[in-house]
Structures are given as C-alpha cells and as structure tokens.
Amino acid sequence: ADVTLTIYAVDGKLVRTLALGQQPGGMYQSKSRAAYWDGRNEHNEPVASGLYLYTLTAGDFTATRKMLIIK
C-alpha cells in the first residue's frame, strides 16, 4: 500500500509530511524498516520539545496517535 506519515502540532498545524511510497503489509518494528521522522519540520528546522500528533495512512488504513518530543 502507499504509506504516508503526517505530523501535526497539538494546535493542528501541519509540521511535516513524509511520503514513504509503496510498502508491503506487515509489522515494521526495526528502525531500518519502520516509519521514521527526524524531528524536523517542512523547512528542515528542528521542532521544539512538546506533544505532537501523527497520522499513519496505508491504503485504507489510517491511525492517529500522540508522541512526545523531549530534548
């Protein structure tokens, strides 16, 4: 499925969109295969510490979760 990871600030502003392309179904738990965000925004600037939301979309599947960035 075509996979996209979208990161938002808690106020709903878009921080970054990562298009991960076509990926086969399965569990991706190792860093080398998992969806990975480097903590930078669309302007390649590091984001501040705080709470962020991410949405993972893969084909018909969509999940939104919280993550905490601590520096």
C-alpha positions in Angstrom: 0.0 0.0 0.0 1.0 3.6 -0.4 2.2 4.9 3.0 2.2 8.4 4.3 3.2 9.7 7.8 1.8 13.2 8.6 2.9 15.0 11.8 0.9 17.8 13.4 1.5 20.2 16.3 -1.1 19.9 19.0 -2.8 23.1 17.7 -3.5 21.2 14.4 -0.8 22.9 12.3 1.0 20.7 9.8 4.6 20.1 10.8 5.8 17.6 8.2 4.5 15.1 5.7 6.6 12.0 4.8 5.6 10.1 1.7 7.1 6.6 2.3 5.9 5.1 -1.0 4.7 1.6 -1.7 5.3 -0.7 1.3 4.2 -4.4 1.6 1.9 -5.2 4.5 3.4 -6.4 7.8 4.8 -5.3 11.1 7.7 -2.8 10.9 9.4 -2.6 14.2 13.1 -2.2 13.4 14.3 1.4 12.8 15.7 0.4 9.4 12.2 -0.6 8.2 9.8 1.4 10.3 8.4 4.8 9.5 10.9 7.3 10.9 10.7 11.1 11.5 14.0 13.0 12.2 12.2 15.7 14.3 12.4 18.4 11.7 9.7 20.4 10.1 9.0 21.0 6.4 11.7 23.8 6.4 14.3 21.3 7.8 14.3 23.1 11.1 14.3 21.1 14.4 11.0 21.2 16.2 10.6 22.2 19.8 10.0 19.8 22.7 6.4 19.1 23.1 3.4 16.9 22.2 2.8 16.1 18.6 0.2 14.1 16.7 0.9 11.8 13.8 -1.3 10.1 11.3 -0.1 7.0 9.5 -2.0 6.2 6.3 -1.5 2.9 4.4 -4.1 2.2 1.8 -7.5 2.1 3.5 -5.8 2.0 7.0 -5.5 5.3 9.0 -4.3 5.7 12.6 -3.7 8.8 14.6 -1.6 8.7 17.8 0.3 11.1 20.1 4.1 11.4 20.6 6.2 13.4 22.9 9.5 15.1 21.8 11.9 15.8 24.7 15.2 17.5 24.1 
